[in-house]
Amino acid sequence: MDGITSWFEYLNERWDLVFTALGETLVYVVTVTLAAGLLAVVVGVATRHHAFGKELSLAIASVFLTIPSLALFTIFIPLVGLGFVPSFIALFLYAILPILRNTTAGLDAVDSSVLESARGMGLTPRQTLMQVQLPLAWPVMLAGIRVSALLTVGISAIATLVAGGGLGDFIKSGLARLPLPNSLEAIWTGVILSVVLALAIDGALLVLGRVTTPSGTRGRAKAA
């Protein structure tokens, strides 16, 4: 109980810093997920009829996840300096694969008979993509977006090592001052709030999926 009390006291004295760090991490999640999602969907759509292009794009995106986090964050410092930009680039590269893989899987899962029916109704390839394939693939695509968003929350803690801010600032500060007073409280702040933020974002995306996926579309997607 003493540990919990001291942690709440620590938070109460630093709400301005906490909200700033939360805001910085949230900015990373929103901008990175949107940018990675846009690129992944464009690439997934462009390569959906080309097996080699599909495998190549997935292989390239997979390579980024094999690079150690700290190395990927620091490799861009000579090009763009410290701060938000190198952190954004590193997180962006990490976030591509889950969305790209799920976009590819979602589009591949659409039953060919559904596409034949769309063509039989006179839909153009573009209309078929926009009105049939993407809506049916959306639940699977959204699952990839959720994974990327959660991945970004966790890895963004490393941004503090390149002056990128975020909740990782508390973790780094606490580790640097161990075992001085409030060091553990600082670490708890970074870790616990990262978990809370991740759960909140995942919940928001889950609600988004329910709102943007009509029940009929969900049924067809499951059938496909």
C-alpha positions in Angstrom: 0.0 0.0 0.0 2.8 2.4 0.8 4.2 1.9 -2.8 0.8 2.6 -4.3 0.3 5.7 -2.1 3.7 7.0 -3.0 3.1 6.5 -6.7 -0.2 8.4 -6.6 1.6 11.2 -4.7 4.3 11.2 -7.4 1.6 11.5 -10.1 -0.3 14.2 -8.3 2.8 16.4 -8.2 3.6 15.9 -11.9 0.3 15.9 -13.7 1.6 18.5 -16.3 4.6 16.3 -17.2 2.4 13.2 -17.3 -0.1 14.8 -19.7 2.7 16.1 -21.9 4.3 12.6 -22.1 0.9 11.0 -22.7 0.2 13.5 -25.5 3.6 12.9 -27.1 3.1 9.1 -27.1 -0.5 9.5 -28.5 0.9 11.7 -31.3 3.3 8.9 -32.2 0.5 6.3 -32.2 -1.9 8.4 -34.3 0.6 9.7 -36.9 2.5 6.4 -37.3 -0.6 4.2 -37.5 -2.2 6.5 -40.1 0.9 6.8 -42.2 1.8 3.1 -42.0 -1.9 2.2 -42.7 -2.0 4.3 -45.8 1.1 2.9 -47.2 0.3 -0.7 -46.3 -3.2 -0.5 -47.9 -1.9 1.1 -51.1 0.8 -1.6 -51.4 -1.6 -4.4 -50.5 -4.1 -3.2 -53.1 -1.5 -2.7 -55.8 0.0 -6.1 -55.3 -3.2 -8.1 -54.8 -3.0 -9.7 -58.3 0.8 -10.2 -58.3 2.2 -13.0 -56.2 5.8 -11.9 -56.6 5.1 -8.3 -55.7 3.0 -9.4 -52.7 5.7 -11.7 -51.3 8.4 -9.1 -52.0 6.6 -6.3 -50.1 5.9 -8.6 -47.2 9.5 -9.7 -47.1 10.8 -6.1 -47.1 8.3 -5.1 -44.3 9.4 -8.2 -42.3 13.1 -7.2 -42.5 12.4 -4.0 -40.5 11.1 -6.1 -37.6 14.4 -8.0 -37.5 16.4 -4.8 -36.9 17.1 -4.1 -33.1 14.9 -1.3 -31.9 17.7 0.9 -30.6 19.7 0.5 -33.8 16.7 1.4 -35.9 16.0 4.5 -33.8 19.6 5.7 -33.9 20.5 4.9 -37.5 18.6 7.9 -38.8 20.2 10.5 -36.4 23.0 11.4 -38.9 20.3 12.2 -41.5 17.5 13.9 -39.6 19.0 14.6 -36.1 17.4 13.9 -32.8 13.8 14.3 -31.6 10.5 13.4 -33.2 11.6 12.6 -36.8 14.0 9.7 -36.2 11.5 8.2 -33.7 8.6 8.6 -36.2 10.6 6.9 -39.0 11.6 3.9 -36.8 8.1 3.4 -35.5 6.6 3.8 -39.0 8.9 1.0 -40.3 7.9 -1.3 -37.5 4.2 -0.6 -37.9 3.9 -1.5 -41.6 4.1 -5.3 -41.5 1.0 -6.1 -39.4 -1.3 -3.8 -41.5 0.2 -5.0 -44.8 0.0 -8.7 -43.9 -3.6 -8.3 -42.8 -4.6 -6.2 -45.8 -3.1 -8.9 -48.1 -4.8 -11.7 -46.1 -8.2 -9.8 -46.0 -8.2 -9.2 -49.8 -7.2 -12.8 -50.5 -10.0 -14.1 -48.2 -12.7 -12.5 -50.3 -14.5 -15.4 -52.1 -14.0 -15.5 -55.8 -17.7 -16.2 -56.3 -18.5 -12.8 -54.6 -16.2 -11.1 -57.1 -17.8 -12.9 -60.0 -21.2 -11.8 -58.7 -20.0 -8.2 -58.6 -18.7 -8.4 -62.1 -21.9 -10.0 -63.2 -23.8 -6.9 -61.8 -21.7 -4.7 -64.0 -19.3 -3.3 -61.5 -16.0 -2.1 -62.8 -12.7 -3.4 -61.2 -12.4 -0.1 -59.3 -16.0 -0.4 -58.0 -15.5 -4.0 -57.1 -12.5 -3.0 -55.1 -14.1 -0.1 -53.3 -17.6 -1.5 -52.8 -16.9 -5.3 -52.3 -13.3 -6.3 -51.6 -12.2 -3.5 -49.2 -15.4 -3.6 -47.1 -15.2 -7.4 -46.8 -11.5 -7.2 -46.0 -11.9 -4.3 -43.5 -12.4 -6.4 -40.3 -9.1 -8.3 -41.0 -7.3 -5.0 -42.0 -8.5 -3.4 -38.7 -7.1 -6.3 -36.7 -3.7 -5.4 -38.3 -4.1 -1.8 -37.5 -4.8 -2.6 -33.8 -1.6 -4.7 -33.7 0.4 -1.9 -35.2 -1.1 0.7 -32.8 -0.3 -1.4 -29.7 3.2 -2.1 -31.1 3.8 1.6 -31.5 2.7 2.3 -27.9 5.2 -0.2 -26.6 8.2 0.6 -28.8 7.7 4.4 -28.6 9.2 4.2 -25.1 12.6 3.9 -26.8 12.1 7.3 -28.4 13.3 8.9 -25.2 16.9 7.6 -26.0 16.9 9.9 -29.1 15.2 12.8 -27.4 11.9 11.8 -28.9 9.9 12.3 -25.6 6.9 10.3 -24.6 6.2 8.0 -21.6 9.7 6.5 -22.0 11.1 9.7 -20.4 9.7 8.5 -17.1 11.3 5.1 -17.5 14.7 6.5 -18.5 14.6 9.0 -15.6 13.7 6.3 -13.1 16.4 3.9 -14.3 19.0 6.6 -14.3 18.2 7.5 -10.7 17.9 4.1 -9.1 17.8 3.6 -6.1 17.1 7.3 -5.3 13.7 8.4 -4.0 10.9 8.4 -6.6 13.0 6.4 -9.1 10.6 3.4 -8.9 7.6 5.7 -9.1 8.9 7.2 -12.3 9.4 3.7 -13.8 5.9 2.7 -12.8 4.5 5.8 -14.3 6.0 5.1 -17.7 5.1 1.4 -17.7 1.6 1.6 -16.2 0.4 4.5 -18.3 1.8 2.9 -21.4 -0.4 -0.2 -20.6 -3.4 2.0 -19.9 -2.9 4.0 -23.1 -2.6 0.8 -25.1 -5.8 -0.6 -23.7 -7.6 2.6 -24.3 -6.5 2.8 -27.9 -7.3 -0.9 -28.5 -10.8 -0.3 -27.1 -11.3 2.7 -29.3 -10.3 0.8 -32.4 -12.6 -2.1 -31.4 -15.5 0.3 -31.2 -14.4 1.8 -34.5 -14.6 -1.6 -36.1 -18.1 -2.3 -34.8 -19.3 1.1 -36.0 -17.7 0.9 -39.4 -18.5 -2.7 -40.2 -22.2 -3.4 -40.9 -23.5 -6.7 -39.5 -24.2 -8.0 -43.0 -20.6 -7.2 -44.0 -19.3 -8.9 -40.9 -21.3 -12.0 -41.8 -20.0 -12.1 -45.4 -16.5 -11.5 -44.2 -16.7 -14.5 -41.8 -18.2 -16.6 -44.6 -15.4 -15.7 -46.9 
